[in-house]
Every structure is written in structure tokens, then in C-alpha cells.
Amino acid sequence: MSPLLEFARKHGPLAPGAVRVVVLEPDAQVRVHDFESRAEADAYASDVRWEREDDRGPPVVAVFDAV
């Protein structure tokens, strides 16, 4: 199983229609955020990818939805 999927699952179940974003920072910190819509989650994920400036590289971002 993907480590990002494991973090998403450890954060608990998603409400129907909710979307979860998992961010793995270059310093190995993990952040998890839930959103009410896919559009909000995608916008946040895009912002995280492009706004981070770190010599170690960009964060890894994954978006999960409730199925």
C-alpha cells in the first residue's frame, strides 16, 4: 500500500462527497486536509505544489475521494 494512502486512511473515514489531500513535505512532515468538494481540494493541492520553495524539491501531494 502507498504510504500516502496509509496516512489518508489513518486520518479516519471521509464523509460522503468529501475529498482528502495528503501532503508529504520535503522534510518528511505529513499534512492531511479534508475538503467538501473536489474543486477545493484540487485548488489546494495545486497551490501546495507551486507555492513551496525548498531546496530539497517540491512536496508530494495526493488527492483521495470517498468511494
Biopython code that builds the backbone (N, CA, C, O; Angstrom):
import numpy as np
from Bio.PDB.StructureBuilder import StructureBuilder

atoms = [
    (1, "MET", "N", (0.848, -1.179, 0.000)),
    (1, "MET", "CA", (0.000, 0.000, 0.000)),
    (1, "MET", "C", (0.893, 1.241, 0.000)),
    (1, "MET", "O", (1.948, 1.257, 0.633)),
    (2, "SER", "N", (0.467, 2.260, -0.703)),
    (2, "SER", "CA", (1.186, 3.525, -0.770)),
    (2, "SER", "C", (1.231, 4.179, 0.612)),
    (2, "SER", "O", (0.232, 4.169, 1.330)),
    (3, "PRO", "N", (2.390, 4.753, 0.995)),
    (3, "PRO", "CA", (2.457, 5.462, 2.284)),
    (3, "PRO", "C", (1.452, 6.614, 2.365)),
    (3, "PRO", "O", (0.913, 6.886, 3.438)),
    (4, "LEU", "N", (1.196, 7.287, 1.251)),
    (4, "LEU", "CA", (0.223, 8.378, 1.278)),
    (4, "LEU", "C", (-1.187, 7.857, 1.525)),
    (4, "LEU", "O", (-1.973, 8.489, 2.232)),
    (5, "LEU", "N", (-1.505, 6.705, 0.942)),
    (5, "LEU", "CA", (-2.809, 6.094, 1.178)),
    (5, "LEU", "C", (-2.933, 5.676, 2.642)),
    (5, "LEU", "O", (-4.002, 5.815, 3.236)),
    (6, "GLU", "N", (-1.857, 5.170, 3.220)),
    (6, "GLU", "CA", (-1.873, 4.797, 4.639)),
    (6, "GLU", "C", (-2.171, 6.012, 5.513)),
    (6, "GLU", "O", (-2.981, 5.920, 6.436)),
    (7, "PHE", "N", (-1.523, 7.160, 5.234)),
    (7, "PHE", "CA", (-1.789, 8.375, 6.004)),
    (7, "PHE", "C", (-3.239, 8.811, 5.835)),
    (7, "PHE", "O", (-3.880, 9.226, 6.801)),
    (8, "ALA", "N", (-3.755, 8.721, 4.622)),
    (8, "ALA", "CA", (-5.144, 9.103, 4.372)),
    (8, "ALA", "C", (-6.095, 8.221, 5.173)),
    (8, "ALA", "O", (-7.057, 8.720, 5.756)),
    (9, "ARG", "N", (-5.841, 6.942, 5.206)),
    (9, "ARG", "CA", (-6.716, 6.021, 5.946)),
    (9, "ARG", "C", (-6.607, 6.209, 7.447)),
    (9, "ARG", "O", (-7.606, 6.101, 8.158)),
    (10, "LYS", "N", (-5.401, 6.490, 7.940)),
    (10, "LYS", "CA", (-5.204, 6.692, 9.379)),
    (10, "LYS", "C", (-5.942, 7.927, 9.881)),
    (10, "LYS", "O", (-6.256, 8.026, 11.067)),
    (11, "HIS", "N", (-6.215, 8.857, 8.993)),
    (11, "HIS", "CA", (-6.898, 10.094, 9.380)),
    (11, "HIS", "C", (-8.394, 9.865, 9.602)),
    (11, "HIS", "O", (-9.098, 10.763, 10.063)),
    (12, "GLY", "N", (-8.872, 8.680, 9.277)),
    (12, "GLY", "CA", (-10.270, 8.348, 9.518)),
    (12, "GLY", "C", (-11.097, 8.365, 8.247)),
    (12, "GLY", "O", (-10.604, 8.716, 7.175)),
    (13, "PRO", "N", (-12.366, 7.980, 8.377)),
    (13, "PRO", "CA", (-13.234, 7.918, 7.194)),
    (13, "PRO", "C", (-13.592, 9.311, 6.680)),
    (13, "PRO", "O", (-13.615, 10.287, 7.430)),
    (14, "LEU", "N", (-13.867, 9.369, 5.390)),
    (14, "LEU", "CA", (-14.331, 10.600, 4.760)),
    (14, "LEU", "C", (-15.848, 10.617, 4.736)),
    (14, "LEU", "O", (-16.497, 9.582, 4.581)),
    (15, "ALA", "N", (-16.392, 11.795, 4.889)),
    (15, "ALA", "CA", (-17.839, 11.951, 4.737)),
    (15, "ALA", "C", (-18.187, 11.756, 3.268)),
    (15, "ALA", "O", (-17.351, 12.018, 2.403)),
    (16, "PRO", "N", (-19.392, 11.306, 2.966)),
    (16, "PRO", "CA", (-19.785, 11.173, 1.564)),
    (16, "PRO", "C", (-19.586, 12.483, 0.808)),
    (16, "PRO", "O", (-20.012, 13.543, 1.267)),
    (17, "GLY", "N", (-18.946, 12.407, -0.337)),
    (17, "GLY", "CA", (-18.693, 13.582, -1.153)),
    (17, "GLY", "C", (-17.454, 14.372, -0.762)),
    (17, "GLY", "O", (-17.067, 15.298, -1.475)),
    (18, "ALA", "N", (-16.826, 14.027, 0.354)),
    (18, "ALA", "CA", (-15.628, 14.743, 0.804)),
    (18, "ALA", "C", (-14.397, 14.289, 0.031)),
    (18, "ALA", "O", (-14.383, 13.214, -0.568)),
    (19, "VAL", "N", (-13.379, 15.116, 0.054)),
    (19, "VAL", "CA", (-12.123, 14.826, -0.633)),
    (19, "VAL", "C", (-10.982, 15.135, 0.330)),
    (19, "VAL", "O", (-11.008, 16.153, 1.021)),
    (20, "ARG", "N", (-9.989, 14.265, 0.374)),
    (20, "ARG", "CA", (-8.850, 14.409, 1.290)),
    (20, "ARG", "C", (-7.574, 14.651, 0.497)),
    (20, "ARG", "O", (-7.316, 13.990, -0.508)),
    (21, "VAL", "N", (-6.782, 15.611, 0.967)),
    (21, "VAL", "CA", (-5.485, 15.896, 0.375)),
    (21, "VAL", "C", (-4.412, 15.537, 1.403)),
    (21, "VAL", "O", (-4.461, 15.985, 2.548)),
    (22, "VAL", "N", (-3.441, 14.723, 0.978)),
    (22, "VAL", "CA", (-2.312, 14.351, 1.819)),
    (22, "VAL", "C", (-1.066, 14.972, 1.194)),
    (22, "VAL", "O", (-0.802, 14.805, 0.003)),
    (23, "VAL", "N", (-0.302, 15.695, 2.025)),
    (23, "VAL", "CA", (0.895, 16.384, 1.569)),
    (23, "VAL", "C", (2.095, 15.817, 2.315)),
    (23, "VAL", "O", (2.128, 15.826, 3.546)),
    (24, "LEU", "N", (3.075, 15.326, 1.573)),
    (24, "LEU", "CA", (4.339, 14.874, 2.145)),
    (24, "LEU", "C", (5.382, 15.935, 1.815)),
    (24, "LEU", "O", (5.786, 16.088, 0.662)),
    (25, "GLU", "N", (5.811, 16.663, 2.839)),
    (25, "GLU", "CA", (6.769, 17.750, 2.658)),
    (25, "GLU", "C", (8.183, 17.190, 2.467)),
    (25, "GLU", "O", (8.456, 16.054, 2.857)),
    (26, "PRO", "N", (9.078, 17.975, 1.873)),
    (26, "PRO", "CA", (10.458, 17.515, 1.683)),
    (26, "PRO", "C", (11.158, 17.152, 2.995)),
    (26, "PRO", "O", (12.093, 16.351, 2.995)),
    (27, "ASP", "N", (10.711, 17.739, 4.118)),
    (27, "ASP", "CA", (11.312, 17.422, 5.418)),
    (27, "ASP", "C", (10.640, 16.215, 6.080)),
    (27, "ASP", "O", (10.876, 15.941, 7.257)),
    (28, "ALA", "N", (9.805, 15.496, 5.328)),
    (28, "ALA", "CA", (9.111, 14.270, 5.744)),
    (28, "ALA", "C", (7.900, 14.520, 6.639)),
    (28, "ALA", "O", (7.304, 13.560, 7.128)),
    (29, "GLN", "N", (7.520, 15.762, 6.867)),
    (29, "GLN", "CA", (6.287, 16.031, 7.600)),
    (29, "GLN", "C", (5.101, 15.737, 6.692)),
    (29, "GLN", "O", (5.154, 15.968, 5.485)),
    (30, "VAL", "N", (4.034, 15.225, 7.289)),
    (30, "VAL", "CA", (2.825, 14.894, 6.537)),
    (30, "VAL", "C", (1.682, 15.749, 7.067)),
    (30, "VAL", "O", (1.477, 15.865, 8.275)),
    (31, "ARG", "N", (0.944, 16.345, 6.137)),
    (31, "ARG", "CA", (-0.242, 17.117, 6.488)),
    (31, "ARG", "C", (-1.433, 16.514, 5.758)),
    (31, "ARG", "O", (-1.323, 16.076, 4.612)),
    (32, "VAL", "N", (-2.576, 16.499, 6.443)),
    (32, "VAL", "CA", (-3.799, 15.953, 5.867)),
    (32, "VAL", "C", (-4.906, 16.995, 6.016)),
    (32, "VAL", "O", (-5.130, 17.519, 7.108)),
    (33, "HIS", "N", (-5.593, 17.290, 4.917)),
    (33, "HIS", "CA", (-6.683, 18.265, 4.924)),
    (33, "HIS", "C", (-7.884, 17.676, 4.185)),
    (33, "HIS", "O", (-7.738, 17.061, 3.129)),
    (34, "ASP", "N", (-9.070, 17.875, 4.757)),
    (34, "ASP", "CA", (-10.307, 17.430, 4.120)),
    (34, "ASP", "C", (-11.061, 18.631, 3.551)),
    (34, "ASP", "O", (-11.047, 19.719, 4.126)),
    (35, "PHE", "N", (-11.713, 18.414, 2.418)),
    (35, "PHE", "CA", (-12.465, 19.461, 1.739)),
    (35, "PHE", "C", (-13.842, 18.927, 1.375)),
    (35, "PHE", "O", (-14.040, 17.720, 1.236)),
    (36, "GLU", "N", (-14.790, 19.846, 1.222)),
    (36, "GLU", "CA", (-16.154, 19.461, 0.878)),
    (36, "GLU", "C", (-16.342, 19.216, -0.605)),
    (36, "GLU", "O", (-17.329, 18.601, -1.008)),
    (37, "SER", "N", (-15.404, 19.689, -1.431)),
    (37, "SER", "CA", (-15.562, 19.498, -2.872)),
    (37, "SER", "C", (-14.234, 19.159, -3.521)),
    (37, "SER", "O", (-13.164, 19.479, -3.003)),
    (38, "ARG", "N", (-14.331, 18.503, -4.670)),
    (38, "ARG", "CA", (-13.136, 18.156, -5.442)),
    (38, "ARG", "C", (-12.433, 19.420, -5.939)),
    (38, "ARG", "O", (-11.204, 19.472, -5.985)),
    (39, "ALA", "N", (-13.212, 20.432, -6.308)),
    (39, "ALA", "CA", (-12.626, 21.676, -6.809)),
    (39, "ALA", "C", (-11.766, 22.347, -5.734)),
    (39, "ALA", "O", (-10.667, 22.822, -6.021)),
    (40, "GLU", "N", (-12.267, 22.384, -4.501)),
    (40, "GLU", "CA", (-11.486, 22.967, -3.401)),
    (40, "GLU", "C", (-10.207, 22.173, -3.153)),
    (40, "GLU", "O", (-9.135, 22.750, -2.969)),
    (41, "ALA", "N", (-10.325, 20.859, -3.149)),
    (41, "ALA", "CA", (-9.161, 20.001, -2.905)),
    (41, "ALA", "C", (-8.123, 20.146, -4.012)),
    (41, "ALA", "O", (-6.927, 20.240, -3.737)),
    (42, "ASP", "N", (-8.576, 20.162, -5.257)),
    (42, "ASP", "CA", (-7.648, 20.316, -6.380)),
    (42, "ASP", "C", (-6.945, 21.670, -6.343)),
    (42, "ASP", "O", (-5.751, 21.761, -6.627)),
    (43, "ALA", "N", (-7.689, 22.724, -5.993)),
    (43, "ALA", "CA", (-7.086, 24.060, -5.911)),
    (43, "ALA", "C", (-6.029, 24.098, -4.812)),
    (43, "ALA", "O", (-4.947, 24.655, -5.004)),
    (44, "TYR", "N", (-6.344, 23.504, -3.660)),
    (44, "TYR", "CA", (-5.377, 23.462, -2.559)),
    (44, "TYR", "C", (-4.137, 22.665, -2.971)),
    (44, "TYR", "O", (-3.011, 23.107, -2.744)),
    (45, "ALA", "N", (-4.341, 21.506, -3.567)),
    (45, "ALA", "CA", (-3.209, 20.667, -3.991)),
    (45, "ALA", "C", (-2.332, 21.406, -4.991)),
    (45, "ALA", "O", (-1.106, 21.330, -4.911)),
    (46, "SER", "N", (-2.930, 22.102, -5.909)),
    (46, "SER", "CA", (-2.172, 22.872, -6.891)),
    (46, "SER", "C", (-1.369, 23.980, -6.217)),
    (46, "SER", "O", (-0.199, 24.192, -6.536)),
    (47, "ASP", "N", (-2.002, 24.679, -5.290)),
    (47, "ASP", "CA", (-1.300, 25.741, -4.567)),
    (47, "ASP", "C", (-0.098, 25.192, -3.805)),
    (47, "ASP", "O", (0.983, 25.781, -3.829)),
    (48, "VAL", "N", (-0.294, 24.066, -3.132)),
    (48, "VAL", "CA", (0.795, 23.463, -2.365)),
    (48, "VAL", "C", (1.960, 23.104, -3.279)),
    (48, "VAL", "O", (3.116, 23.357, -2.941)),
    (49, "ARG", "N", (1.663, 22.520, -4.425)),
    (49, "ARG", "CA", (2.725, 22.109, -5.357)),
    (49, "ARG", "C", (3.540, 23.301, -5.865)),
    (49, "ARG", "O", (4.761, 23.212, -5.994)),
    (50, "TRP", "N", (2.865, 24.409, -6.151)),
    (50, "TRP", "CA", (3.535, 25.527, -6.819)),
    (50, "TRP", "C", (4.046, 26.608, -5.881)),
    (50, "TRP", "O", (4.920, 27.379, -6.277)),
    (51, "GLU", "N", (3.540, 26.701, -4.656)),
    (51, "GLU", "CA", (3.940, 27.782, -3.777)),
    (51, "GLU", "C", (5.087, 27.425, -2.842)),
    (51, "GLU", "O", (5.637, 28.312, -2.189)),
    (52, "ARG", "N", (5.450, 26.201, -2.764)),
    (52, "ARG", "CA", (6.536, 25.792, -1.881)),
    (52, "ARG", "C", (7.881, 26.044, -2.542)),
    (52, "ARG", "O", (8.101, 25.713, -3.707)),
    (53, "GLU", "N", (8.764, 26.636, -1.768)),
    (53, "GLU", "CA", (10.122, 26.820, -2.268)),
    (53, "GLU", "C", (11.054, 26.152, -1.268)),
    (53, "GLU", "O", (11.218, 26.627, -0.144)),
    (54, "ASP", "N", (11.648, 25.070, -1.676)),
    (54, "ASP", "CA", (12.523, 24.291, -0.810)),
    (54, "ASP", "C", (13.621, 23.704, -1.673)),
    (54, "ASP", "O", (13.351, 23.161, -2.744)),
    (55, "ASP", "N", (14.842, 23.809, -1.220)),
    (55, "ASP", "CA", (15.975, 23.282, -1.981)),
    (55, "ASP", "C", (15.913, 21.766, -2.154)),
    (55, "ASP", "O", (16.563, 21.207, -3.037)),
    (56, "ARG", "N", (15.131, 21.111, -1.310)),
    (56, "ARG", "CA", (15.029, 19.648, -1.377)),
    (56, "ARG", "C", (14.010, 19.184, -2.403)),
    (56, "ARG", "O", (13.890, 17.987, -2.660)),
    (57, "GLY", "N", (13.283, 20.111, -2.987)),
    (57, "GLY", "CA", (12.305, 19.738, -4.008)),
    (57, "GLY", "C", (10.896, 20.040, -3.570)),
    (57, "GLY", "O", (10.665, 20.484, -2.445)),
    (58, "PRO", "N", (9.950, 19.798, -4.461)),
    (58, "PRO", "CA", (8.547, 20.088, -4.148)),
    (58, "PRO", "C", (7.945, 18.996, -3.264)),
    (58, "PRO", "O", (8.476, 17.887, -3.200)),
    (59, "PRO", "N", (6.849, 19.304, -2.587)),
    (59, "PRO", "CA", (6.168, 18.269, -1.824)),
    (59, "PRO", "C", (5.478, 17.279, -2.754)),
    (59, "PRO", "O", (5.239, 17.569, -3.927)),
    (60, "VAL", "N", (5.168, 16.121, -2.217)),
    (60, "VAL", "CA", (4.368, 15.125, -2.915)),
    (60, "VAL", "C", (2.940, 15.306, -2.412)),
    (60, "VAL", "O", (2.698, 15.334, -1.206)),
    (61, "VAL", "N", (2.002, 15.429, -3.342)),
    (61, "VAL", "CA", (0.613, 15.704, -2.976)),
    (61, "VAL", "C", (-0.275, 14.648, -3.623)),
    (61, "VAL", "O", (-0.143, 14.348, -4.810)),
    (62, "ALA", "N", (-1.190, 14.087, -2.818)),
    (62, "ALA", "CA", (-2.151, 13.114, -3.332)),
    (62, "ALA", "C", (-3.554, 13.541, -2.912)),
    (62, "ALA", "O", (-3.767, 14.024, -1.800)),
    (63, "VAL", "N", (-4.504, 13.352, -3.823)),
    (63, "VAL", "CA", (-5.907, 13.700, -3.569)),
    (63, "VAL", "C", (-6.719, 12.415, -3.589)),
    (63, "VAL", "O", (-6.651, 11.637, -4.540)),
    (64, "PHE", "N", (-7.495, 12.199, -2.518)),
    (64, "PHE", "CA", (-8.323, 10.987, -2.392)),
    (64, "PHE", "C", (-9.783, 11.403, -2.209)),
    (64, "PHE", "O", (-10.077, 12.392, -1.537)),
    (65, "ASP", "N", (-10.684, 10.643, -2.809)),
    (65, "ASP", "CA", (-12.103, 10.915, -2.591)),
    (65, "ASP", "C", (-12.762, 9.682, -1.985)),
    (65, "ASP", "O", (-12.233, 8.572, -2.054)),
    (66, "ALA", "N", (-13.927, 9.906, -1.391)),
    (66, "ALA", "CA", (-14.688, 8.809, -0.792)),
    (66, "ALA", "C", (-15.388, 8.047, -1.903)),
    (66, "ALA", "O", (-16.094, 8.631, -2.725)),
    (67, "VAL", "N", (-15.191, 6.766, -1.919)),
    (67, "VAL", "CA", (-15.817, 5.940, -2.954)),
    (67, "VAL", "C", (-16.771, 4.974, -2.297)),
    (67, "VAL", "O", (-17.412, 4.178, -2.983)),
]
sb = StructureBuilder()
sb.init_structure("model")
sb.init_model(0)
sb.init_chain("A")
sb.init_seg("    ")
for serial, (resi, resn, name, xyz) in enumerate(atoms, 1):
    if name == "N":
        sb.init_residue(resn, " ", resi, " ")
    sb.init_atom(name, np.array(xyz, "f"), 0.0, 1.0, " ", f" {name:<3s}", serial, name[0])
structure = sb.get_structure()
